[in-house]
Amino acid sequence: MIKNERQLKISQSHVVKFREAIKSLEATPIDPSLHPKLRDLEFAALKSQLADIEQEVAAYMSLVESPPSKIVIESLHDLPTALIQARIAAGLTHREMAERLGLREQAIQRYEATDYAQANIGRLTAVADALGVQVRQEVHLFADLSTKEDPEAVK
């Protein structure tokens, strides 16, 4: 996930390089000593990497250009990513986010670099409050903790 303008610029530069690498490979005569499947795999790998980066760029640009009114999360594991997406959609830089929280910019960068892995629930709540977002999630209880069977699915 692209989390800031710097990463966006780097990713855009990678897109250019991957496109050039693909064009270069297409223009290179086929080496008769190379198995054709290896060349196909090389193309597939380059195209797959390019598609992944282009998807990340598109996702970031979508947040910036058409901020969503809602970010859906399936579990608490998704909350850090949703908070980062909310910051991007709000048009806030790391510095601006840090100012809202009374922290240093580097603290926000570290939190986001690790997807808030070291943040406690209080910090996550403060981030949500600083962004002006509401987090609403149901808590589903399991009928049998050993199987984590959803009681709703049993009905």
WOLIN-V474079 format. One line per field, one symbol per residue. ss: DSSP state (H for helix, E for strand, L for the rest). burial: # if it has 16 or more other ideal C-beta (glycine too) atoms within 10 Angstrom, else .. A space follows every 50 residues. Layout:
BEGIN
ss = ???
burial = ???
END
This chain:
BEGIN
ss = LLLLHHHHHHHHHHHHHHHHHHHHHHHLLLLLLLLHHHHHHHHHHHHHHH HHHHHHHHHHHHHHHLLLLLLLLLLHHHHHHHHHHHHHHLLLLHHHHHHH HLLLHHHHHHHHHLLLLLLLHHHHHHHHHHHLLLLLLLLLLEEELLLLEE HHHHL
burial = .###...#..##.#...#...#.......................#..## ..##.##..#..#.......#.#.....###########..#.#..##.# #.#...######..##..#....#.###.##.#................. .....
END
